[in-house]
Amino acid sequence: MEKSFFEKPRNIKCIRITLYSICFLLFLADGKIHHHADFPWENWFGFFSIFGFVGCVGLVLGAKYILRPLLKREENYYE
C-alpha cells in the first residue's frame, strides 16, 4: 500500500520548512505593520507572534498536565 501525501518523509520536511518560513516572514513583517495599540506592550516588536506561541504552548501543557488527570478514566470504566 502506498503512503499518502502526508506520510512521505520528503513531503513532511517540505511542509515543515514552508510553515517555519511563513511564520518567520510574518514575524519579520510585524515591524512594518502599524498597530493601533491600546496598551504600550502591543507596540513591542513581535508581541503578537510571541503571545500566540506562548498561549498555544500554555494550552497544550494545561491540557496535558491539568485536564488529562482530571478527565482520564480507567481502561474498563464503561464496562
N, C-alpha and C positions, 0 to 999 in steps of 0.2 A: 504494500500500500504506500502510495506516495505521500510525502509530508505536505501539509498545507503551506500557504504563503508565510504564515506567522510562526511556523515551526522550523523553518530553514535557518541555520545559524547566520548565513550571509545576509539574509533579509532582516533578521533581528538586529544585527550590527548596524545595518544601513538605517533602519528606523530609529535606533537609539542615537546615532550620530546626528541624524536630522532633527530629532526632538531637542537634543542638547544645544545644537546650533541655533535653533529658533529661540530657545529660552535665553541663550547668551545674547543674541541680537536684540531681543526685546528688553533685556536688562540694560544694554548699552543705549537703546533708543529712549530710555527713560530720561536721560539727560537733555534730550532735545524737545521733550513734550512739556508744555506749560500746564501746570496743575493749578486749579482753583482750590487751594487748600483751606480747610477750616482750622487745622491745627498746625503748629510750626514743624512738627516732625514729618508731616506729609510732604514737605519740600526736600527732605533728605534724598540724596541720590540712591535709587534702587529700593526705596522704602516699601513700595507695594510688592515688589518681587520677593524681598526678604520676608515681609509679613505673610504673604501667601505660602511661602515654603515652610516657615515656622508653624503656621496654622495647620497645614496639611500633615506635617510630621507630628504635631500635637494631637491631631485627631486619630492618627493611626496608633500612636503609643497609648493614648487614652482608651481606645477600643481594645487594644491588646491586653493591657495590664489592669484596667479598671472594670470595663464592661464584660470582658470574657469571663473572669472569675465569678461575676455576679449572675450571668446568664447560662453558664455551662452546666449541663446535666450529665448524669451517668449514662453509659452506653445503652443500657436497657431500661431507661427511665419510663418509656411508654408501654412497657410490657406488663 
